[in-house]
């Protein structure tokens, strides 16, 4: 009976690592990306300096640069700031909060601001040799000298007529060029071409701002919102137009015209052959072509990555299905030296590392406050985390202390840096990495559209440091709050779906979550036993969920669900031990494992069951429909296992095979898909290099679960001394349930979970403001972008509690 068991020992068995889904970099592309864009630009500037130095024009060019910064930059900024100051002061004086003294002081301040602006315009005209009209008929020569600025009255009697004519031509030249070009293109001077370019940029920016304002105002459904949107988009359009026009003016300044002429001269000479190129021009031509090729490759690569993102995800799914998952068991698993029976509570602390020596808090403070670019010493971080983590009553999932959460935040920052660095090396350049991830979705199809985004977007975009999430039908500006709400809403939807037969996840015996078997979903909905489209969708959704969980761990936006600690070990490719099985299902461990491993246990179990034990295992919960026929869903642990009896000599091997089958039997493909999706975002090599542990990974994904009202208040700010402020914290501490506290945190910040660093790492800090500008009948409202809760002047604590509970039942965002 022992012959079929040869080679079936799972101890130490390792599976090949699935490759990371990034396209290989061709050799030609490596040559194109050998120099960064900044290095090529610096080389071009160096060649330009060498060229003008050999021509003997370096001093002239430096004088132009000095005049450029003094006139076009300094004085122009002074004129703009003077106009902005005048407008701001005028708005303040017109407001109701301005007193009589400020209104009397207004003319003096406005006169000073306008004088500064007028003086700047006159200096710009004088520096460029433009005409200045003087209305002082006795001393007209003052307008052309420095004495113009010695007397305020003389300055105000002078008009920068030449500069005003330039502005007029700048606004009119684009229309004249569009509807009839006088004298032909060849008659245009460089100054006229500059006016044409700047004017074109101005009108394009202005018309774009106008169209944007019309679109935004048209989407608002109330008059109040239309007026607010009109005012906001007007000033936004003014700022955008001024910034674009000023940038165009600076880019066409005379020093930069020299540079553009130098870069264009090699192309002009090659077009008009035969003309010899100087050495600087030849090298400049090479670098310009290099820069263009680099830009073209990066653009094409980015487009191609987005185009084949779904195909690569399907390839990852195919590789996962080709290698069904098998759990690794710890060396010595179910060894004869079986520890004495323990209760579940005692076993929960059996594998907890010993606490390290005192003084950890100071070290944690030092690591948590380290700069973003500094990686903490790995041995110190590992020691701190091992001494900080503890087990919870629910399945051994960590119930993190404040110190644990802060160390996890340090680890998260290191993981985020390592992830982007690893991806940049795979893609060949950091410029291939996206800076913003934009997602539009609807709440009624939240999970489907989230999984679609995880599958169809390239990994480089998913790992962007900034996310912008827009829920259709909700007026929200995402400054972080809407993104947190997205992660939180997906997590809650998954947790609620785990109670349904067709959910993506299912509850484990320890109340944590594990992947649901495709077979269970198929049987529930009456599908056949063969593969169908629904099976593929379910597996692809698990792969997408793996990506989503990794994204939550890297971004620091936790999700309100708790994965099994065994799944966290799978994600890290760590072996499972006996304590993991005990925590996952104490009943299974006591009846099927511990009882068999006792001396004479096989005979005792055979007597209790009534039938002899064989090398077979029943399906675990969640792998058949609820109320299913577990007894009829047995599988052989080895070929012909139903005919192999369990004896005292082979019972250790039986327990190993039984536990491995219990952990992942029936869901091997499902687990492998989840792992592959997770490793697409957070490669296993990065996790191993950073020394992440399973409990720590659980904290990074799920965040801090317990909300301590005292810690909450200690790391908050607000209207101190106001009775409403004190009533609020009394309600939170004494009258709200844990679930209601989570709802309150979600209402104010967009997430019902804290980041890995706890309340101390919540940025911006949570704040409670009390306003008396509205009626106390109004409900509290929140600004999730700044983590602020706004209360009104309620007359009693009971009224505050009532209004707060009503507000917590709402959903959606205003400005988040």
Phi, psi and omega in degrees: 000345182272347186299315182294348185273356182294138178077006183259006181290128184270353185294126177079001181290130180237148180254154178294142181285131178288137184291156177284138188275073175230136181296141176293152183266121180295160181296317179300321179294323177297323177293318180297324183266011182299324177249141178283166178300322179295321179294321178294319179296318178296322177295320178295320177296320179296318177296322178296316179296319178297321182294311182288333176292320179291333177277353181075023183248015183293320179294319179299317181294322178294325176295322177295321178296318179298316179294325179299311181291326183285321186263297187290335181261299187296306184290325178295317177296322178299318179295318180294315179298323178296318178295318180295320179296319179297316180295319181294319179294321178297319178295321179294318181293325180285345181284163183286341184280349181285135179267180184293322181296318180294324179292325177289329181279347185301313182300323181294314181295318179296321179298317179295315181296316179293327178295319177297316180295316180295321177297321179295319179295320178294321179293323177297316179297317181294320182292326181269003179071026179276158185290137175237117178276131181245131180262014174266097186288344179274328182226067181290340181290344180295332184289344181253016181227176179291342179295348178301328186261005180276339184232127183296321181292322178294321180296320181283345175271005180248144182233127177285071186298320180298319179292322178295324177293323177298315178299319180296315179295325180298321180284332185265332185303317181301321180288323176295322179292324183284325186251014177151114184266111180285140172068003178079167183293324186295335181281354183284134173274168179298326179294321179291321176298324178294315179299320179297316182294312181296318179296321178296317178298319180300312184290324177297315179295318181294315180292325176296317177297323179294315178297321178297317179298318180297318180294314183295315181295324180292337180275352180273142188255001177230156181295319181298316180292326178294317179296317179296317179293322179297316180295317182293312182291332177297308181291326176296319178294321178297314180297316180296319180295314179296318181295317180294318181294317180294322177297317178296323178296319180290320183292341179254017177293164187297318178299321180285335174297323175300316181295314179297323179295320178296319181288330182273339185300321178299322179292322179294319180292322178292328179290325181255061179294154356266128173219137182279144176262135172288163184299321179294322180291321178296316178294321178298320177300318179298314182291324178295316177296322177299315180296319179294318178296321179296315179297318180295320180293315181297321179293315180293321181294317178298318178294319182292321178300316178293326183290322184257013183301316181292322178297321179292324178294320177294327176294320175299320178296318180297317179295323179294321181288334179286341182232077179305147187286142170228130183287141174270132179256145183295147175301133182086009180299129179059033179294159181301333179284067183286129178295159179298147182302140180228161175281166181297323181293321179290321180294340182294342181247012187293325184252020181284129179296152179293144181291142180278176185293167182296172181091008182291326185301318179296323179293320178297316179301320181294317181290318182294331180267008181291152178300159184300328184273356183266127176272130181290153177300126186298314181299321179296317182294318179298317180296317180297318183290322180295330180274346185263332186283141173226170181262153175258175180284344184258090168070021177077007177286137188298140170252087197292140171278174180297322180293319178301313184296322181290322176294322177298325178294321176298316180296321181299317179298319178295321178295317181298316178296315182295323180297310182294324178294318179297317180291322178297321177294323179291323181276342177100347181197145176292338180290346176285345182279135178284153179260339183220136175249115183250131183222126174249129180208171180243144182292328183289341176232048188298308185293317182299316182286330175294314179296324179297319178294320179296330183272320189269346179267142178291156181298324180299330178279321180297329181271012179301141183292341181237136180239140175233112181248133181234121173269123181297136181088000179238131181275096182225139171252112188279104171250022181124329184290318181291324177296317177298321179295324178298309178300317182294318182293320178295317179298317179293323178295321178293319180295320178291322180290340180293340179276353179258156185292331183263014182290160179288326180243164177221153180285138174273168180302336180267014177075005172272181187245144177221163179297141177272142182290142175299322181299322179295320179293319182295318179293324182296323183259013171077019180281166179287173182282339181285174179291142177219176182297326180297325178297315179297320178296320180295317180292321178294324176295323176295320176297319177295321177296323176301318177296318181297317179296319178295322178296321177296319181294321183283322185277346181080015178253099188288160178243141185279059172213156186240110175286151178298144178298332177294320177297320178298324176292321177300317181299332181260001182057043178259147180288150180268141179246179182297324181294328177296319178293320179298317180292319184298316182210089181301326181292314177299317182296319183290318187272326187255340184247300185296320181294322181289324185282348177293152176304126184072017185291328182297314180296321181295318180292319178301320179292320181290320182283325181096349177227150180290142177290139174231173182280066176227161180217143176276153179295144179282162179302145180088355181252356168225161179298152179301136185078010182286180186264082182300321184295334181267001183250039180280153177229148178286135177284333175221161176305126183071025185296333181293343180259002182255113179284153175272130179235174178296334182278335181244012185291330178295316178294324177298316181295320178298311179295322180295314181293319179297318178293324180293324183288320187221005178295132181088346179229028183294316178293320181297315179295318181296323177296317178298316180297317182297317177298319179297317182287340174298324181268314183241089185303146180300325179299321179292318179299319181288323178296323181277353177067036181286136177260165183296319179293320178296319178297323177298320178294319181295325181279313188264346180073191179276126187268328184267132179255107179272114182302326181291316176295324178300311182291325182295331181253031179237168176219166181165201185281078180295143179090344178278134180299327179297322178297316179293320178299319182302312183290330174294320178295316180297318186282322191251334192241349179264140176282166177304321179294321179291326175295321177295320177296322179295317179297320177294320180298322186269332186241346183092358180219138178272359177241150176276156173294169182306335180274003179074198181299329181295334181262002179288119182232129353294167181296147178296137181222149178235114180249141177248124181243145178249018183279347182230172182292146176293353176281349180285150177281155173298151175226167188227154171241093187292340180294333179241012178055048184242135173250127183251120177253158177255173184282077180286149188277342181207165178291327178296319178294320178299314180298318181297313181294323181294317181293325177294318180295326182290344180274358181274166179215146180114176187228152168259271173248110186244000000 
